[in-house]
Amino acid sequence: MNPERTALLIIDMQRDFLSPASPLFVAGGPSIVLTVQHALESAWAAGVTVVHVRRNHRPGGIDIDSTRRQLFAEEGGLLVAGTPGAEEISELMPASGDLIVTKTRWSAFFATDLDLLLRRLAIHELVLSGVQTPNCIRATAMDAVSLDYATIVLSDATASQTPEIQAANLADMTTMGISVKTVSQFARSLGL
Amino acid sequence: MNPERTALLIIDMQRDFLSPASPLFVAGGPSIVLTVQHALESAWAAGVTVVHVRRNHRPGGIDIDSTRRQLFAEEGGLLVAGTPGAEEISELMPASGDLIVTKTRWSAFFATDLDLLLRRLAIHELVLSGVQTPNCIRATAMDAVSLDYATIVLSDATASQTPEIQAANLADMTTMGISVKTVSQFARSLGL
């Protein structure tokens, strides 16, 4: 793995997805915080580009997925930019050279400038971490493959509502030709 | 369901996906041919727009997914436009008013004019059928929701390699807010 042509994406590791009291809580999320942190520190150590991808919505919710419109209204907002729920968790705060991309849909590529940034940096390989595997991780992985990025999903730095959903999604993605690796394997491939 | 604002998508029902001898064969595919045909005839009867979405590649394979580049070379082509393997099966041949969209990736929206056509027709609701559920159906459904289409996946007119993969993917999509219905339910909602 060439660190200069690789980017680590950290997707949706925000309070509203990681707090048990939130209606958006991903049950498997809290258990991956340390492994995502390990991936992040490995990327920093090896000079891999890091992109923090965050879901952010406008206060009125005009940009919320139509499937969550009702929930947004009931909750008086979800992941609204500038509110505590939209913050990335403190364990994964960006370093000064990291990139931040905000999105409003499952895929980190959908209506964002992520592809433009990665092209400018001549990134060829994407390593995905964060929550949750069946939605944002998988949608991002599918777009990444469609855009010709070599795509790796970190099995122990991504999470779902249940272990069964996690396993089924990793199996589907493996069948699709997406590479699934552990954070330790990722770190070793960087020579760490 | 308003037929004038609805489109039925028939995705990848081509010989290379439905012939047991093909390296791209989807094991569950042959068993849905009659139910997809039922959906197609229901759409025609009710005046629902029908879009035949087909995967087509250039002979040299420059537009094949990178994950299938090796297979394309080994096979001397996959789903190459104009070859028998790329043909839609005879049971589902388009009527004169149907639309045809060709694609090169999992999602029917990726690098195609599908969204432009649907906008022109003021279509709001998409009904998805075809193969295979974890790849092209799911990628298309995720893009459809992201683009604000009300999205329905036909449980008995989509197929996967195994019943377990089919069930897990329908469950994931239900959780995402995608509607899952049978072809009979679709026909009834059209007043048939």
Contacts between the chains, C-beta under 8 A, distances in Angstrom:
chain1	res1	chain2	res2	distance
A	65	B	145	6.3
A	65	B	146	7.2
A	65	B	177	7.3
A	66	B	145	6.9
A	66	B	148	5.2
A	66	B	150	7.4
A	67	B	145	6.0
A	67	B	176	6.7
A	67	B	177	2.8
A	67	B	178	7.5
A	68	B	177	7.0
A	105	B	146	4.2
A	106	B	142	5.7
A	106	B	145	7.9
A	106	B	146	6.5
A	106	B	176	8.0
A	107	B	142	7.1
A	107	B	146	6.9
A	110	B	143	7.7
A	110	B	146	5.1
A	111	B	146	7.9
A	134	B	172	4.5
A	134	B	175	7.4
A	134	B	176	7.5
A	135	B	176	6.1
A	138	B	138	7.8
A	138	B	142	7.9
A	139	B	139	7.9
A	139	B	142	4.9
A	139	B	146	7.9
A	142	B	106	5.7
A	142	B	107	7.1
A	142	B	138	7.9
A	142	B	139	4.9
A	142	B	142	7.4
A	143	B	110	7.7
A	145	B	65	6.3
A	145	B	66	6.9
A	145	B	67	6.0
A	145	B	106	7.9
A	146	B	65	7.2
A	146	B	105	4.1
A	146	B	106	6.5
A	146	B	107	6.9
A	146	B	110	5.1
A	146	B	111	7.9
A	146	B	139	7.9
A	148	B	66	5.2
A	150	B	66	7.4
A	161	B	175	7.7
A	164	B	168	8.0
A	165	B	168	7.6
A	165	B	172	6.7
A	168	B	164	8.0
A	168	B	165	7.6
A	168	B	168	4.2
A	168	B	172	7.8
A	169	B	172	7.3
A	172	B	134	4.4
A	172	B	165	6.8
A	172	B	168	7.8
A	172	B	169	7.3
A	175	B	134	7.3
A	175	B	161	7.6
A	176	B	67	6.7
A	176	B	106	8.0
A	176	B	134	7.5
A	176	B	135	6.1
A	177	B	65	7.4
A	177	B	67	2.9
A	177	B	68	7.0
A	178	B	67	7.5
